[in-house]
Amino acid sequence: MKQEVNGAPKEERNTNYQRKFEKVNEIINRLGRSQSALIPILQEVQEEYRYLPEEILTYIATALGLSPASVFGVATFYAQFSLEAKGKYVIKVCDGTACHVRGSEPVLEAIKKRVNLSGKKKTTDDLRYTVETVSCLGACGLAPVVMINDKIYGQMTPEAITIILDQLEKEDAADE
């Protein structure tokens, strides 16, 4: 009889776990096992998994000969890193002065409504969307500004962002 762990057979979970570390090993081997490679390693691992799982941080620490606390310290010091799973689409809504004055709040509310997020929750259960507010995206002349992954959208309105999100959904459906 197969032992089940968290709904999956133990063998299947072990294989997935090994694959996870194989990818991390590829990144470490390519970038090097030195302390100076830590930030690029964390960047690539986060790009691969969309966040930095605790067990991978510990693994990286061991592979580089660093303490887990020092790796965790770097991962939590820089705002670019996340210890929580993020969605396929990370939506950043600027709430700087120019964006706020020009209506970023209704845009944020339209996004949350469209992706079914409420309260302080930032990521949808299906890991499709993460919605965050940021102080500035550096495009004040285009206010209000929204960034989805690495693409900037300026002069946003609740209607315009809804159209963009609908388009993302259509593209995802076509890819599946």
Steps between C-alpha positions, in 0.01 A plus 500: 500500500634843404543745782322826423632834616289811446281321247783371278677164511829525689706393194340775288572767763863382531544522122355852492725597792808364319406685180468822699854463632637391161395836356653683798822300450510600133472866601767469771739308274460757223541807724758358739517391862633825643342747737512764226267283288227498767285786367508382135417147621204630703383707200501200268341267754222754556454537125462122475261451794347851533616513862774367730381192690660457843636154420675634192656785699639242742626289211672801341662584833641148529617497138683832542636424846301782659275501802128474426454820705730698270322378186161571659631845601589585139168363373304713746714814470435562130146593398540315168489165679187332630465215747135457404373342181404757241262474212586449135409866454642740759300820476655805663281805538687823560366701791755780486377858517444551126326163458292542813380846398413373152293206621709194584263392779199430272738312266623287792143428608404402144793256486412344835137464396591350161737237651283436809737622770372654820642626824877478544537196278748569217506177297211306350453140612578371149834693501400684186517855640688686770391859557729744681521874550835672462620849585623586150558329168698791357250592230323792667424669168278203410307498830317301613738214418469124532776249434412141413812288527748723315259695280391853590147620428438873530194722535304213647132511575287230661356426156839482328653264758197272476552475122869419552418228755237355265767487227740315731227246572439451126872453435523245782199309365658492151828365645328215684 
